[in-house]
């Protein structure tokens, strides 16, 4: 609906007047009042009543680019194979001959083809990169070749079962995983993936650029470029963010993330198996004592035994009996993604919810959805998918379980997209986002990534209402924005929202990475001014090479001048090696942010100052690096440090070129100072520029798309 400029002006005037009245008498502004005259917000205004259906007709339109013809797709695939110095036609004939020959031999391995593929594309490295979310040109090459082959088979009439069998044979023949993992992966993922690929109009180049990101080129994919719509309400003049007053009341908040409880964990089983998850009954007994899974968990590719989860929760209830509320940011099932079912994932959800209810009676818990809760993992179809692949089975159960803590009013958005907004205290709101709609491993986004479930548009609606009502907001989710697992276009839009509502959002909380991190967001117009902070909490799971951990936050509480900022936070860990050695787990406070980083407060500008000090002070950086890995013991810490150094093997970019795209003397000074000290600007994974020292120690990540000029720093 098109609204004339005069109408917008009148609407803004009315909104401003009603907001002024609201602030003076303490009554909230009804969101339906300020939104009802704009078609953009009609659908969300209906959420305040329960008599209207949620899924109203969309008011958004997206102009799609011309569809690729079959001939164009075929030509682009041929071009990819030319780059690989392979004859496309001969490759297809070779594959078909080998498959036919394999059938005649009773299904024996495709030795010659496997050998060629392994030498050409280093597929073992591709598997490792997919697991670590750190992609390179190797993964890009394999992605384009694989996408081209699959699209060829679809165009030539291969059935879903044919394609699944082909992929399974490749997986086994190339020894990418064990036969049972190959079979499980292809059977579980095959149907949905073929369904999506049959409907994708993108070329292999576009598919892989979209999924992998900058490491696979920066192809412009018009169908996946979109922007959210903001209300025609001027952004309030930014105010200096003042630290909370010392001695004021606070909330004590527990943050638990990535438990990955494994019901099949078994002490003494093989912890050095050749599968994505070990330490399980199906891995058999360890071949020697060194390979045996520990009683309380293991640093290798193993998830969390039930006794460790139980012990942690017992410790928390004893040590922190005064918790006010809990943030629970997802990833409950284990990493056995080839061996899961809907029923088993639902059972783990029910068991963990029941355990949290039992251990924390009467304490509000605010959950967010992880990428492992669904089946198959990472599969989150948009609401428009209403066939056998619909995700209704999960969202309905999530609503049933989460409603044990949340009010009935959240049901509509939870059942639509697993996101919600709750008023925690007068003037204080928590918004939980489903970050899986930014997950680049969610193949459904290849069909349409434009704000799935209209989550970000709803997010803006909630924030605008909070701004009018003078509420402060905490945002929780699973995958951090700007992470290599989050689509760039989604991160850019999220970043714009944080910038617009910097005066309303006072903290963000995420999980997913399993390590201890933080993100600092900057003003888009003045990158020397930090505007927001996101805390990425540690995992309970030791997967992989980590100590189990959790986080405690102290949040500015109920008083007339409350900022709702985080006053301080502390991380608690268990030394897994000692727990297994002495059969006596001890949880202890690893560090507190203000004390160990010498921070006067945790306002965004102080985190920015910390980044600057990290680039100057090697001792301080070593301290941060140690906490990042949750105080790993010696050998595991060295192994992780070497892995990080390998991941940072760079393509050097000129500092001066980056300086020209940034604004703010502080950032410029930081770059110049880093250059003087031998700090180079390099690229990691999706070519996110970062500062690294002489020992390849990461100090700052700058997520900046060269074409979009999206800026925020991310500490790794």
C-alpha positions in Angstrom: 0.0 0.0 0.0 1.4 3.4 -1.0 1.0 6.1 1.6 1.4 9.8 0.6 4.1 11.9 2.2 1.5 14.1 4.0 -0.1 11.0 5.5 3.3 9.8 6.9 3.9 13.3 8.4 0.5 13.2 10.1 1.1 9.7 11.3 4.5 10.6 12.7 3.1 13.7 14.5 0.3 11.6 16.0 2.8 8.9 17.1 5.1 11.5 18.7 2.2 13.1 20.6 0.9 9.7 21.8 4.4 8.7 22.8 4.9 11.9 24.8 1.6 11.3 26.6 2.6 7.8 27.3 5.9 8.7 28.8 4.4 11.3 31.0 1.6 9.2 32.5 3.4 5.8 32.5 0.8 4.1 30.2 2.2 2.1 27.3 1.4 3.0 23.7 -0.6 0.2 22.0 1.4 -1.0 19.1 -1.7 -1.4 17.0 -2.4 2.3 17.4 0.9 3.5 15.9 0.9 0.8 13.2 -2.7 0.6 12.1 -2.4 3.2 9.4 0.5 1.5 7.6 -0.1 -1.7 5.6 3.4 -2.8 6.3 2.6 -3.5 9.9 -1.0 -4.7 9.7 0.0 -8.4 10.0 1.9 -7.8 13.2 -0.8 -5.6 14.8 -3.1 -8.6 14.6 -0.8 -10.4 17.1 -2.2 -8.4 19.9 -5.6 -10.0 19.6 -6.5 -13.7 19.3 -9.5 -13.3 17.0 -7.7 -12.6 13.7 -5.5 -15.1 11.8 -1.8 -14.6 11.9 -1.0 -15.4 8.3 -2.5 -12.3 6.6 -1.6 -11.7 2.9 1.9 -10.4 2.5 2.4 -6.7 1.9 5.9 -7.2 0.6 6.9 -7.9 -3.0 10.3 -9.1 -4.2 11.3 -8.7 -7.8 13.1 -11.9 -8.9 15.7 -11.9 -11.7 15.0 -13.7 -14.9 15.1 -17.4 -14.5 18.1 -19.3 -15.8 17.3 -21.5 -18.8 18.4 -25.2 -18.7 20.9 -24.3 -21.4 22.4 -21.5 -19.4 22.7 -23.7 -16.3 24.4 -26.4 -18.4 26.8 -24.0 -19.9 27.9 -22.6 -16.6 28.4 -26.1 -15.2 30.6 -26.8 -18.2 32.6 -23.7 -17.5 33.2 -24.8 -13.9 34.7 -28.1 -15.2 36.9 -26.3 -17.6 38.4 -24.4 -14.7 39.0 -27.8 -13.1 40.7 -28.8 -16.3 38.2 -31.6 -16.7 36.1 -32.6 -19.7 32.5 -32.3 -18.6 31.1 -34.8 -21.0 33.8 -37.3 -20.4 33.3 -36.9 -16.6 29.6 -37.7 -16.9 30.2 -40.7 -19.1 33.0 -41.9 -16.7 30.6 -41.6 -13.8 27.8 -43.4 -15.6 30.2 -46.2 -16.7 31.6 -46.6 -13.2 28.1 -46.7 -11.6 27.0 -49.3 -14.2 30.1 -51.3 -13.7 29.7 -51.0 -9.9 26.2 -52.5 -10.2 27.5 -55.3 -12.3 30.2 -56.0 -9.7 27.7 -56.1 -6.9 28.2 -52.6 -5.6 32.0 -52.6 -5.1 33.7 -49.3 -4.6 34.4 -46.9 -7.5 38.2 -47.0 -7.1 39.3 -45.1 -10.1 36.8 -42.4 -9.9 37.4 -42.0 -6.1 41.1 -41.7 -6.6 40.6 -39.0 -9.3 38.2 -37.0 -7.2 40.3 -37.2 -4.1 43.4 -35.9 -5.9 41.4 -33.2 -7.7 39.3 -31.7 -5.0 40.9 -32.8 -1.7 37.5 -33.8 -0.3 38.9 -34.7 3.1 39.8 -31.0 3.5 36.3 -30.1 2.4 34.7 -32.3 5.1 37.0 -30.7 7.8 36.1 -27.2 6.6 32.3 -27.9 6.7 32.7 -29.2 10.2 34.7 -26.1 11.3 32.7 -23.5 9.3 36.0 -22.2 8.0 35.7 -22.4 4.2 38.4 -22.0 1.5 38.7 -22.1 -2.2 39.0 -25.9 -1.9 35.4 -26.1 -0.6 34.3 -23.6 -3.2 35.6 -25.8 -6.0 34.0 -28.9 -4.6 30.7 -27.1 -4.1 30.5 -25.9 -7.7 31.5 -29.2 -9.1 29.0 -31.1 -6.9 26.2 -28.6 -7.5 26.8 -28.8 -11.3 26.7 -32.6 -11.2 23.5 -32.7 -9.1 21.8 -30.2 -11.3 22.8 -32.2 -14.4 21.3 -35.4 -13.0 18.1 -33.5 -12.1 17.8 -32.0 -15.6 18.4 -35.4 -17.2 15.5 -37.0 -15.3 17.3 -38.9 -12.5 14.8 -39.8 -9.8 15.3 -38.8 -6.1 16.3 -42.4 -5.3 18.8 -42.5 -8.1 20.5 -39.3 -6.9 20.5 -40.5 -3.3 22.2 -43.8 -4.4 24.8 -41.9 -6.5 25.7 -39.6 -3.6 25.9 -42.5 -1.2 28.2 -44.4 -3.5 30.4 -41.4 -3.8 30.6 -40.9 -0.1 31.5 -44.5 0.6 33.9 -44.8 -2.4 35.8 -41.6 -1.5 35.9 -42.7 2.2 34.5 -39.3 3.3 32.8 -41.1 6.2 32.1 -44.6 7.3 29.6 -46.6 5.3 26.9 -46.2 8.0 27.4 -42.5 8.2 27.3 -42.1 4.4 24.1 -44.1 4.4 22.5 -42.2 7.2 23.4 -38.8 5.8 22.1 -39.5 2.3 18.9 -41.1 3.5 18.1 -38.4 6.0 19.1 -35.4 3.9 18.6 -36.6 0.4 14.8 -36.1 0.0 14.7 -32.5 1.2 17.9 -31.6 -0.7 16.7 -32.9 -4.0 13.3 -31.3 -3.5 15.0 -27.9 -3.0 17.5 -28.4 -5.8 14.8 -29.2 -8.3 13.2 -25.8 -7.6 16.4 -23.7 -7.4 16.9 -21.3 -10.3 20.5 -20.4 -9.4 23.6 -21.5 -11.2 26.4 -23.5 -9.4 28.4 -20.2 -9.1 25.4 -18.5 -7.4 24.6 -21.4 -5.1 28.1 -21.7 -3.8 28.7 -18.0 -3.5 25.4 -17.8 -1.5 26.2 -20.7 0.8 30.0 -20.4 1.3 30.3 -16.6 1.0 33.4 -14.6 0.1 35.7 -17.6 -0.1 33.7 -18.6 -3.2 33.7 -15.2 -4.9 31.2 -12.4 -4.3 28.8 -13.1 -7.2 25.8 -10.8 -7.2 22.7 -12.9 -6.6 19.8 -10.4 -7.1 17.2 -12.9 -5.9 19.0 -12.9 -2.5 19.5 -9.2 -2.0 16.8 -7.6 0.1 16.3 -5.0 2.8 13.9 -4.7 5.7 11.5 -1.8 5.9 11.7 0.7 8.8 8.8 2.8 10.1 8.9 6.5 9.0 9.9 7.4 12.6 13.1 9.4 13.0 15.9 7.8 15.0 16.2 9.5 18.4 19.4 11.5 18.9 22.0 9.0 20.2 22.9 9.6 23.8 26.2 8.7 25.5 25.8 5.3 27.1 26.5 5.8 30.8 27.6 3.0 33.1 25.1 1.7 35.6 25.4 3.2 39.0 27.6 1.2 41.5 25.5 -0.3 44.3 22.2 -0.3 42.4 20.1 -3.4 42.4 20.9 -6.1 39.8 19.4 -9.2 38.3 21.5 -12.4 38.4 21.1 -14.2 35.1 22.2 -17.7 34.2 23.2 -18.4 30.5 23.3 -22.0 29.4 24.1 -22.9 25.8 24.9 -25.9 23.6 24.4 -28.7 26.1 24.4 -31.4 23.3 23.3 -34.1 25.7 24.2 -37.5 24.3 22.0 -40.3 25.7 24.3 -42.9 24.2 27.6 -41.6 25.7 29.5 -44.5 27.3 32.6 -44.4 29.4 35.4 -46.5 28.1 34.2 -46.6 24.4 36.4 -45.5 21.5 37.0 -41.7 21.6 39.2 -41.8 18.5 36.6 -43.2 16.1 36.5 -42.1 12.5 33.0 -40.7 12.6 31.7 -37.1 13.4 30.8 -38.2 17.0 32.6 -40.7 19.2 32.4 -42.0 22.8 29.2 -43.9 22.0 28.1 -47.5 22.5 28.1 -48.0 18.7 31.8 -47.1 18.6 32.7 -50.2 20.5 35.4 -50.5 23.3 38.5 -48.4 23.0 41.5 -50.2 21.4 43.8 -48.9 24.3 43.5 -46.9 27.5 44.6 -43.7 25.8 41.6 -43.9 23.3 39.0 -44.6 26.0 36.2 -42.1 26.6 36.4 -40.4 30.0 33.8 -40.8 32.7 32.7 -37.1 32.7 33.3 -36.4 29.0 36.1 -36.2 26.6 38.1 -33.5 24.7 37.8 -35.4 21.4 34.7 -35.4 19.2 32.4 -36.3 22.0 29.3 -34.7 23.5 28.0 -34.4 27.0 27.1 -37.4 29.2 24.0 -37.1 31.3 26.0 -37.3 34.5 27.9 -34.2 33.6 24.7 -32.2 32.8 23.3 -33.4 36.1 26.4 -32.5 38.0 26.5 -29.0 36.5 22.9 -28.3 37.3 23.3 -29.5 40.9 26.4 -27.3 41.2 24.5 -24.3 39.8 21.5 -24.7 42.2 23.9 -25.0 45.1 26.3 -22.2 44.2 23.8 -19.8 42.7 20.5 -20.1 44.6 19.7 -16.5 43.9 19.3 -16.7 40.1 16.5 -14.4 38.8 16.0 -15.8 35.4 17.8 -18.0 32.8 18.8 -17.6 29.2 18.9 -20.9 27.3 20.2 -20.5 23.8 19.7 -23.9 22.2 21.4 -26.9 20.7 20.1 -29.7 22.9 20.6 -32.9 20.8 24.1 -34.5 20.1 26.1 -34.2 16.9 25.0 -37.7 15.6 23.3 -36.0 12.7 23.3 -39.1 10.5 21.5 -41.2 13.1 18.7 -39.0 14.3 14.9 -39.1 14.1 12.2 -36.5 14.7 11.0 -38.6 17.6 14.4 -38.8 19.3 15.0 -35.1 19.0 11.6 -34.4 20.5 12.3 -36.8 23.3 15.6 -35.0 24.1 13.7 -31.7 24.1 11.1 -33.1 26.5 13.7 -34.6 28.9 15.8 -31.4 29.1 12.8 -29.2 29.6 11.6 -31.5 32.4 15.0 -31.4 34.0 15.2 -27.6 33.9 11.7 -27.4 35.4 12.8 -29.7 38.2 16.1 -28.0 38.9 14.9 -24.4 38.7 11.3 -24.4 40.0 9.6 -21.0 39.8 12.5 -19.4 37.9 11.6 -17.9 34.5 13.5 -19.5 31.6 13.8 -17.8 28.2 14.8 -20.2 25.4 16.1 -19.7 21.9 16.1 -22.4 19.2 19.4 -24.0 18.1 20.2 -25.4 14.7 20.4 -29.0 16.1 16.8 -29.2 17.4 15.3 -29.9 14.0 15.5 -33.0 11.8 17.5 -33.1 9.6 20.0 -30.7 11.3 19.9 -27.2 9.9 16.6 -27.8 8.0 14.2 -24.9 8.7 11.7 -24.5 5.9 9.8 -21.2 5.8 6.1 -21.2 6.8 5.1 -21.4 3.1 6.3 -25.1 3.0 3.2 -27.0 4.1 3.9 -30.4 2.6 5.7 -33.4 4.1 8.7 -31.2 4.7 6.9 -28.7 6.9 8.5 -27.9 10.2 5.2 -27.6 12.0 6.0 -30.7 13.9 8.9 -29.0 15.7 7.4 -25.5 16.2 4.2 -26.9 17.7 6.2 -29.0 20.2 8.5 -26.1 20.9 5.5 -24.0 21.8 4.1 -26.7 24.0 7.4 -27.0 25.9 8.3 -23.3 26.1 4.8 -22.4 27.3 5.8 -24.0 30.6 7.7 -20.7 31.1 6.2 -18.3 28.6 2.8 -16.6 28.4 0.1 -17.7 26.0 0.6 -14.6 23.9 3.8 -16.0 22.4 2.2 -19.0 20.7 1.4 -17.4 17.4 4.9 -16.3 16.6 6.5 -19.5 18.1 4.3 -21.7 16.0 5.0 -19.5 13.0 8.7 -19.2 13.3 10.0 -20.0 16.8 10.5 -16.4 17.8 8.8 -14.3 20.5 8.8 -11.2 22.6 8.1 -11.1 26.4 7.8 -8.2 28.8 10.0 -9.4 31.7 9.7 -6.4 34.0 8.1 -3.0 33.6 10.2 -1.2 31.0 12.3 -4.4 30.2 11.7 -6.8 27.4 13.4 -9.9 26.0 13.1 -10.8 22.3 14.1 -14.3 21.3 15.1 -14.7 17.6 15.2 -17.9 15.5 18.7 -17.4 14.0 18.3 -20.4 11.8 16.7 -18.2 9.2 20.2 -16.8 8.7 21.9 -20.2 8.7 23.7 -20.7 5.4 23.5 -24.5 5.9 19.7 -24.2 5.8 19.3 -25.2 2.2 15.6 -24.0 2.1 17.0 -20.4 2.0 18.2 -21.2 -1.6 14.6 -21.0 -2.7 14.0 -17.6 -1.0 16.1 -16.0 1.7 14.0 -12.8 1.9 13.3 -12.4 5.6 11.8 -15.9 6.1 8.7 -16.0 8.3 9.0 -12.1 8.2 11.0 -12.4 11.4 13.1 -9.3 11.0 10.2 -7.2 10.0 8.4 -8.4 13.2 11.6 -7.7 15.1 11.5 -4.1 13.9 7.8 -3.9 14.9 8.5 -5.0 18.4 11.5 -2.7 18.8 9.5 0.3 17.5 6.8 -0.4 20.1 9.5 -0.8 22.8 11.0 2.5 21.8 7.7 4.3 22.0 7.0 2.7 25.4 10.5 3.6 26.7 11.4 -0.1 27.2 14.9 -1.5 27.1 15.4 -4.8 25.2 17.7 -7.8 25.5 18.0 -9.9 22.3 18.7 -13.7 22.6 19.4 -16.2 19.8 21.6 -19.1 18.8 23.9 -18.3 15.8 25.6 -15.0 16.3 25.1 -12.4 13.5 28.2 -11.9 11.4 29.4 -15.5 12.0 30.5 -17.5 9.0 27.4 -19.7 9.4 25.0 -16.6 9.1 24.1 -15.3 5.6 25.7 -11.9 4.9 22.5 -10.4 3.6 20.7 -11.4 6.9 23.6 -10.1 9.0 23.6 -6.8 7.1 19.9 -6.3 7.8 20.3 -7.3 11.4 23.1 -4.9 11.8 21.0 -2.0 10.4 18.3 -2.9 12.9 20.8 -2.7 15.8 22.0 0.6 14.5 18.5 2.1 14.3 17.5 0.9 17.7 20.7 1.4 19.6 18.9 3.4 22.2 16.5 0.5 22.9 18.7 -2.7 22.7 21.1 -2.8 25.6 22.5 -6.3 25.2 22.5 -9.3 22.9 23.2 -13.0 23.9 24.1 -15.9 21.6 25.7 -19.3 21.6 26.6 -21.8 18.8 30.4 -21.3 18.6 31.1 -23.3 21.8 33.8 -20.8 22.7 33.9 -17.6 24.8 33.5 -14.6 22.5 32.0 -11.1 22.1 30.9 -8.8 19.3 31.1 -5.0 19.2 28.7 -3.1 16.9 29.6 0.3 15.6 27.7 3.3 14.3 27.4 2.9 10.5 28.1 6.6 10.0 30.9 6.9 12.6 32.8 3.6 13.2 34.8 5.1 16.0 31.6 5.0 18.1 30.6 1.6 19.6 26.8 1.3 19.9 26.1 -2.3 21.1 27.6 -5.4 22.5 26.8 -9.1 21.9 27.9 -11.8 24.3 28.6 -15.2 22.9 28.4 -17.7 25.8 30.5 -20.8 26.2 29.1 -24.3 25.6 28.3 -27.0 28.1 29.5 -29.6 25.6 33.2 -30.3 25.4 32.9 -30.8 21.6 35.7 -30.5 20.7 38.8 -29.7 22.7 36.9 -27.6 25.3 36.1 -27.6 28.9 32.4 -27.5 29.8 31.2 -24.1 30.9 28.3 -21.7 31.6 27.9 -17.9 32.1 26.5 -15.7 34.9 25.5 -12.1 34.1 24.7 -9.3 36.4 22.2 -7.0 34.8 21.2 -3.5 36.0 18.0 -4.2 37.9 14.8 -2.5 39.0 15.4 1.2 40.0 14.3 4.5 38.6 17.4 5.1 36.4 18.1 1.5 35.4 20.0 1.1 32.1 19.3 -2.6 31.8 23.0 -2.9 30.8 25.1 -5.9 31.8 27.1 -4.7 34.8 29.5 -7.7 34.8 29.7 -11.3 33.8 31.6 -14.3 35.0 32.4 -17.6 33.3 32.4 -20.9 35.2 34.1 -24.0 33.9 35.0 -27.6 34.8 38.5 -28.9 34.2 37.5 -32.1 32.3 40.9 -33.7 32.5 41.1 -33.5 36.2 37.5 -34.6 36.6 38.2 -37.8 34.7 41.6 -38.3 36.4 40.2 -38.0 40.0 36.6 -38.9 39.3 35.6 -35.7 41.0 34.4 -32.8 38.9 35.0 -29.3 40.3 33.3 -26.3 38.8 35.0 -23.0 39.5 34.9 -19.4 38.4 37.3 -19.0 35.5 37.2 -15.2 35.3 35.0 -12.1 35.6 35.0 -9.6 32.8 35.6 -6.4 34.7 38.3 -7.8 36.9 40.4 -9.8 34.5 40.1 -7.3 31.5 40.4 -4.3 33.8 37.1 -2.8 32.5 35.6 0.2 34.3 32.2 -1.0 33.0 30.8 -3.1 30.3 29.3 -0.3 28.1 30.1 -0.8 24.4 32.8 1.8 24.4 34.8 0.0 27.1 34.7 -3.2 25.0 36.0 -1.1 22.1 38.8 0.1 24.3 39.6 -3.5 25.2 40.0 -4.4 21.6 42.4 -1.5 21.2 44.4 -2.7 24.3 44.4 -6.3 23.0 46.2 -5.1 19.9 48.8 -3.4 22.1 49.3 -5.8 25.0 50.5 -9.3 24.2 50.0 -10.4 27.8 46.4 -9.2 27.9 45.8 -10.9 24.6 47.2 -14.2 25.9 44.8 -13.9 28.8 41.9 -13.4 26.4 43.0 -16.3 24.2 43.1 -18.6 27.3 39.6 -17.7 28.3 38.4 -18.0 24.7 39.2 -21.7 24.9 37.9 -22.0 28.4 41.3 -22.8 29.9 42.1 -25.9 28.0 44.9 -28.0 29.5 48.4 -27.9 27.8 48.3 -30.3 24.8 44.8 -29.5 23.8 45.5 -25.8 24.1 48.6 -26.0 21.9 46.6 -28.1 19.3 43.9 -25.4 19.2 46.4 -22.6 18.9 48.0 -24.4 16.0 44.6 -24.9 14.3 43.9 -21.2 14.7 47.2 -20.3 13.1 46.5 -22.6 10.2 43.0 -21.1 9.7 44.6 -17.6 9.5 46.9 -18.5 6.7 46.0 -15.3 4.8 45.6 -13.6 1.6 47.1 -10.3 2.6 45.1 -7.1 2.0 46.6 -3.7 2.0 45.9 -1.8 5.2 45.6 1.5 3.3 42.8 0.2 1.1 40.8 -0.8 4.2 41.5 2.5 5.8 39.9 4.3 2.9 36.6 2.4 3.4 36.4 3.2 7.2 35.5 6.4 9.0 36.7 7.7 12.4 40.1 8.7 13.5 40.1 6.0 16.2 39.8 3.2 13.6 42.4 4.8 11.4 44.8 5.2 14.3 44.3 1.6 15.2 45.1 0.5 11.7 48.2 2.7 11.5 49.4 1.6 14.9 48.9 -2.1 14.0 50.9 -1.6 10.9 53.8 -0.1 12.8 53.8 -3.1 15.1 53.9 -5.5 12.3 50.2 -6.4 12.5 48.9 -7.4 9.1 45.4 -7.2 7.8 44.4 -10.6 6.6 41.4 -12.7 5.8 39.8 -15.6 7.6 37.2 -18.0 6.2 34.7 -15.9 4.4 37.5 -13.2 3.9 36.6 -11.4 7.0 39.5 -9.0 7.5 41.2 -9.3 10.8 44.2 -8.1 12.7 46.8 -10.7 13.6 50.1 -10.5 15.4 53.4 -12.0 14.7 52.2 -15.3 16.2 49.0 -15.3 14.2 46.9 -14.3 17.2 43.6 -12.9 16.3 42.8 -9.5 17.8 39.9 -8.1 15.8 37.6 -9.3 13.1 36.0 -6.8 10.9 33.0 -8.1 9.0 33.0 -6.0 5.9 31.5 -6.9 2.6 33.4 -4.9 0.0 30.3 -4.2 -1.9 27.9 -3.5 1.0 30.2 -1.7 3.4 28.7 -3.5 6.4 30.8 -2.9 9.5 31.1 -4.4 12.9 34.0 -5.8 14.8 34.0 -9.3 16.1 36.4 -10.6 18.7 37.6 -14.2 18.1 
